[in-house]
Amino acid sequence: MDFVLSGVAACGACVFTNPLEVVKTRMQLQGELKSRGSYHIYYRNVFHAFYTIGKVEGLVGLQKGLVPGLYYQFFMNGVRLGSYAIIESSGYIHTNGRVNAVKTTVAGAMAGVVGAVMGSPIYLVKTHLQSQATSSIAVGHQYKHQGMTHALVAIYRNHGILGLWRGSSAAVPRVSVGSAAQLSTFSSSKELVIDLQVFPANSWLVALSAGMISSVVVVLAMTPFDVVSTRLYNQPVDHLGKGQLYKGFTDCFSKTLKKEGLTGLYKGLGASYFRLGPHTILSLFFWDELRKFYQPFR
C-alpha cells in the first residue's frame, strides 16, 4: 500500500506540473552544444516559453507527454517513495529518536536508484514526446512518435530491449541525487518545523512547509543532472542505437560544460524550479497526507 499511495501522490502532482515539464525540456535542449549568441532563441525565459508553446501549439502542446508522465510518476515515484516509506517505518533513518542526515541521504539515494532504473523507458518516451514541436519553435532532435505505445514499440523494434534503457546512465545519478536531496531535507525540515512549534504537529502545514524547503535544495542539486539526462535521452542515435552526440553521462556533462559553460548545465533553472518546486511540494504533501489518512487502517 505504501507503493500505491506514493504513486497516487506523484500522479496528483504531475497533472498540475506537466506543462512546466514541457517548458523545462524545451529550454534545456535550446542551443544544445552551441556557444552563447550563436543560435536562435525561441524561448527567452520560462514565461515566454509557456506563452510561445501555448500560442503555437495550444493547450495540447503544453500537456505533451502527460500519459507517459503519469505512468512514470506512478511507477518511479511509487517505487522510490514507497521504498523510502518502508525504510523509514523500519526505524533505519533515526538515531536516538532523531532524524539522521547521513542515513536519510543514503536511504533517499538507494530508493532513487531503484525508481530510476524501473522508470527509465517511460522517461525516455516522455522526453521524446515533450521535445516534439512545430517546426517554427522546434529545438533539439525531433522524433516523430505518435504516442507512448507507438514510441515504445518503435524503439523496441529498432534497438531491442536495451534501447528502451538508453540514457539510464544519466537517470540513475539524476534521480539518486534528487531523491537524496529531497527526502533527507524533507524529513529534517519536518522535524525542524515540529520542534519550532510553528504549526500543530499533525497539521497539513507541516508537510507543506517542509516540502517548500526541500524543493529549493532539490532544484539546485538536481538541475545539472537533469540537463544531461534530457540531452542523453533526446539525442539522435545510429542504426545500432548508439548516441550520435554523446557517449554517455560523463561525455555529455563535459561537452556541455566546455561548449556552454556552467550556465549550460543550469539551463532552464527557472523552469526547473517552477516545475520541480511545485511538484516536490505537492507530491510530498499528498504523500504525507495519504499516509496519515491510511494509518488507522494498518
C-alpha positions as CSV (number, residue, x, y, z in Angstrom):
1,M,0.0,0.0,0.0
2,D,3.0,2.3,0.6
3,F,3.9,2.0,-3.1
4,V,0.3,2.7,-4.3
5,L,-0.1,5.8,-2.0
6,S,3.3,7.1,-3.2
7,G,2.4,6.6,-6.9
8,V,-1.0,8.3,-6.5
9,A,0.6,11.3,-4.7
10,A,3.1,11.7,-7.5
11,C,0.4,11.5,-10.2
12,G,-1.6,14.1,-8.5
13,A,1.3,16.5,-8.6
14,C,2.1,15.6,-12.2
15,V,-1.3,16.7,-13.6
16,F,-0.5,20.3,-12.4
17,T,3.2,20.4,-13.3
18,N,3.4,18.7,-16.6
19,P,3.1,21.9,-18.7
20,L,6.2,23.2,-16.8
21,E,8.0,19.9,-17.6
22,V,7.4,20.6,-21.3
23,V,8.8,24.1,-20.9
24,K,11.8,22.8,-18.9
25,T,12.6,20.2,-21.5
26,R,12.5,22.6,-24.4
27,M,14.7,25.2,-22.6
28,Q,17.3,22.5,-21.7
29,L,17.5,21.5,-25.4
30,Q,17.7,25.0,-26.8
31,G,21.2,25.9,-28.0
32,E,22.5,22.4,-27.4
33,L,26.3,22.3,-27.7
34,K,26.4,25.8,-29.1
35,S,28.1,28.8,-27.6
36,R,26.0,31.7,-26.3
37,G,24.9,34.0,-29.1
38,S,25.4,31.5,-31.9
39,Y,21.8,30.1,-32.0
40,H,18.3,31.4,-32.4
41,I,16.5,31.8,-29.1
42,Y,12.9,30.6,-29.3
43,Y,12.3,30.7,-25.5
44,R,13.7,33.7,-23.7
45,N,12.5,32.6,-20.2
46,V,10.0,30.3,-18.6
47,F,7.1,32.7,-19.0
48,H,7.9,33.4,-22.6
49,A,8.3,29.7,-23.3
50,F,4.9,29.0,-21.7
51,Y,3.3,31.7,-23.8
52,T,5.0,30.7,-27.0
53,I,4.2,27.0,-26.7
54,G,0.6,27.8,-25.8
55,K,0.2,30.3,-28.7
56,V,1.7,28.0,-31.4
57,E,0.6,24.5,-30.2
58,G,-2.3,25.3,-27.8
59,L,-3.2,23.6,-24.6
60,V,-2.4,20.2,-26.1
61,G,1.2,21.3,-26.7
62,L,1.6,22.3,-23.0
63,Q,0.3,18.8,-21.9
64,K,2.5,16.8,-24.3
65,G,3.8,13.6,-22.7
66,L,1.2,13.7,-19.9
67,V,0.3,10.0,-20.3
68,P,3.9,8.7,-20.0
69,G,4.4,11.3,-17.4
70,L,1.7,9.8,-15.2
71,Y,3.0,6.3,-15.8
72,Y,6.5,7.4,-14.9
73,Q,5.4,9.2,-11.8
74,F,3.3,6.2,-10.6
75,F,5.9,3.6,-11.1
76,M,9.1,5.6,-10.5
77,N,7.9,7.6,-7.5
78,G,5.7,4.7,-6.3
79,V,8.8,2.6,-6.0
80,R,11.0,5.4,-4.8
81,L,8.7,6.9,-2.1
82,G,7.3,3.5,-1.2
83,S,10.8,2.1,-0.6
84,Y,11.7,5.1,1.5
85,A,8.5,4.8,3.5
86,I,9.3,1.2,4.3
87,I,12.9,2.1,5.2
88,E,11.6,5.0,7.4
89,S,9.0,2.7,9.1
90,S,11.8,0.3,10.0
91,G,13.4,3.0,12.0
92,Y,16.6,3.0,9.9
93,I,16.7,6.8,9.4
94,H,16.5,7.6,13.1
95,T,19.3,7.7,15.7
96,N,18.2,8.1,19.3
97,G,14.8,9.1,18.1
98,R,16.1,11.9,15.8
99,V,16.4,12.0,12.0
100,N,19.9,11.1,11.0
101,A,21.0,13.3,8.0
102,V,23.5,10.7,6.6
103,K,21.1,7.8,6.9
104,T,18.2,9.8,5.2
105,T,20.6,10.8,2.4
106,V,21.7,7.2,1.9
107,A,18.1,5.9,2.1
108,G,16.9,8.5,-0.3
109,A,19.6,7.8,-2.8
110,M,19.0,4.0,-2.7
111,A,15.3,4.4,-3.2
112,G,16.1,6.8,-6.1
113,V,18.3,4.3,-7.9
114,V,15.7,1.6,-7.8
115,G,13.0,4.0,-9.1
116,A,15.2,5.5,-11.8
117,V,16.1,2.1,-13.3
118,M,12.4,0.9,-13.3
119,G,11.1,4.2,-14.8
120,S,13.8,4.8,-17.4
121,P,12.0,3.5,-20.6
122,I,8.9,5.7,-19.8
123,Y,11.1,8.7,-19.1
124,L,12.8,8.2,-22.5
125,V,9.5,8.3,-24.3
126,K,8.2,11.2,-22.2
127,T,11.3,13.3,-23.2
128,H,10.9,12.4,-26.9
129,L,7.2,13.4,-26.9
130,Q,7.7,16.7,-24.9
131,S,10.5,17.8,-27.2
132,Q,8.4,17.2,-30.4
133,A,7.3,20.6,-31.6
134,T,6.0,22.6,-34.5
135,S,9.0,23.3,-36.8
136,S,8.8,27.1,-36.1
137,I,9.7,26.6,-32.4
138,A,11.5,23.2,-32.5
139,V,14.7,22.7,-30.5
140,G,16.8,19.6,-30.2
141,H,16.4,16.4,-32.2
142,Q,12.9,15.8,-33.3
143,Y,11.4,12.3,-33.1
144,K,8.1,11.5,-34.9
145,H,6.3,9.4,-32.3
146,Q,2.5,9.3,-32.4
147,G,2.1,8.5,-28.8
148,M,3.5,6.5,-25.9
149,T,2.7,3.0,-27.2
150,H,3.9,3.8,-30.7
151,A,7.2,5.2,-29.3
152,L,7.8,2.1,-27.1
153,V,7.1,-0.3,-30.0
154,A,9.3,1.7,-32.4
155,I,12.2,1.9,-30.1
156,Y,12.0,-1.8,-29.2
157,R,11.8,-2.8,-32.9
158,N,14.7,-0.6,-33.9
159,H,17.1,-1.1,-31.0
160,G,15.8,-4.0,-28.9
161,I,15.1,-4.2,-25.2
162,L,18.4,-2.4,-24.3
163,G,17.3,0.5,-26.5
164,L,14.5,1.2,-24.0
165,W,17.0,1.8,-21.3
166,R,19.2,4.2,-23.3
167,G,20.0,7.2,-21.3
168,S,19.6,5.4,-18.0
169,S,23.3,6.2,-17.2
170,A,22.1,9.7,-16.6
171,A,18.8,8.8,-15.0
172,V,20.4,6.9,-12.1
173,P,22.6,9.9,-10.9
174,R,19.8,12.4,-11.6
175,V,17.2,10.6,-9.6
176,S,19.5,9.4,-6.8
177,V,20.9,12.9,-6.2
178,G,17.5,14.4,-6.4
179,S,16.0,11.8,-4.2
180,A,18.7,12.0,-1.6
181,A,18.4,15.8,-1.5
182,Q,14.6,15.7,-1.5
183,L,13.9,13.1,1.1
184,S,16.7,14.0,3.5
185,T,15.7,17.7,3.6
186,F,12.0,16.8,3.8
187,S,12.5,14.6,6.8
188,S,14.8,17.0,8.5
189,S,12.6,20.0,7.7
190,K,9.5,18.3,9.1
191,E,11.3,17.6,12.3
192,L,12.5,21.2,12.5
193,V,9.1,22.7,11.9
194,I,7.6,20.4,14.5
195,D,10.4,21.3,17.0
196,L,9.8,25.1,16.4
197,Q,6.1,24.5,17.0
198,V,5.2,26.8,14.2
199,F,2.2,24.6,13.4
200,P,0.4,21.8,15.3
201,A,2.3,18.5,14.9
202,N,-0.4,16.9,12.8
203,S,-1.2,19.9,10.7
204,W,-1.0,19.6,6.9
205,L,1.0,22.9,7.0
206,V,4.0,20.9,8.5
207,A,4.3,18.8,5.3
208,L,3.7,21.8,3.1
209,S,6.4,23.9,4.8
210,A,8.9,21.0,4.7
211,G,8.1,20.4,1.0
212,M,8.8,24.1,0.2
213,I,12.2,24.0,1.9
214,S,13.0,20.7,0.2
215,S,12.1,22.0,-3.2
216,V,14.8,24.7,-3.2
217,V,17.5,22.2,-2.3
218,V,16.3,19.7,-4.9
219,V,16.4,22.1,-7.8
220,L,19.9,23.4,-7.0
221,A,21.3,19.9,-6.6
222,M,19.4,18.2,-9.5
223,T,19.4,20.7,-12.4
224,P,22.8,19.9,-13.9
225,F,21.9,16.2,-13.9
226,D,18.5,17.0,-15.3
227,V,20.0,18.9,-18.3
228,V,22.4,16.0,-19.0
229,S,19.6,13.4,-18.7
230,T,17.3,15.3,-21.0
231,R,20.0,15.6,-23.7
232,L,21.1,12.0,-23.5
233,Y,17.5,10.7,-23.8
234,N,16.7,13.0,-26.7
235,Q,19.9,12.7,-28.8
236,P,19.7,11.1,-32.2
237,V,21.0,7.5,-32.5
238,D,22.5,5.5,-35.3
239,H,21.2,2.1,-36.6
240,L,22.9,0.3,-33.6
241,G,21.2,2.6,-31.1
242,K,24.4,4.4,-30.2
243,G,24.1,8.2,-29.5
244,Q,25.5,10.5,-32.2
245,L,26.2,13.4,-29.9
246,Y,27.3,11.8,-26.6
247,K,28.9,8.6,-25.5
248,G,27.4,8.7,-22.0
249,F,26.8,10.7,-18.9
250,T,30.4,11.9,-18.4
251,D,30.9,12.8,-22.1
252,C,27.6,14.8,-22.1
253,F,28.5,16.6,-18.9
254,S,32.0,17.6,-20.1
255,K,30.9,18.6,-23.6
256,T,28.1,20.8,-22.2
257,L,30.4,22.4,-19.7
258,K,33.1,23.0,-22.4
259,K,30.8,24.4,-25.0
260,E,28.2,26.3,-23.0
261,G,29.9,26.9,-19.6
262,L,28.4,26.3,-16.2
263,T,25.3,28.2,-17.2
264,G,24.7,25.5,-19.8
265,L,24.4,22.9,-17.0
266,Y,21.8,25.2,-15.4
267,K,19.8,25.9,-18.5
268,G,16.1,26.2,-17.7
269,L,16.8,26.7,-14.0
270,G,13.7,29.0,-13.7
271,A,11.6,26.4,-15.5
272,S,13.1,23.7,-13.3
273,Y,12.1,25.5,-10.2
274,F,8.6,26.3,-11.4
275,R,8.2,22.6,-12.3
276,L,10.3,20.8,-9.7
277,G,9.3,23.2,-6.9
278,P,5.6,22.7,-7.0
279,H,6.0,19.1,-7.9
280,T,8.2,18.4,-4.9
281,I,5.8,20.4,-2.6
282,L,2.6,18.8,-4.0
283,S,3.9,15.2,-4.2
284,L,5.5,15.2,-0.7
285,F,2.4,16.9,0.7
286,F,0.0,14.4,-0.9
287,W,2.3,11.5,0.1
288,D,2.4,12.6,3.7
289,E,-1.4,13.3,3.9
290,L,-2.3,10.0,2.2
291,R,-0.1,8.1,4.6
292,K,-1.7,9.8,7.6
293,F,-5.1,9.0,6.2
294,Y,-4.2,5.3,5.7
295,Q,-2.5,5.0,9.1
296,P,-5.7,4.0,11.1
297,F,-6.4,1.1,8.6
298,R,-3.0,-0.6,9.0
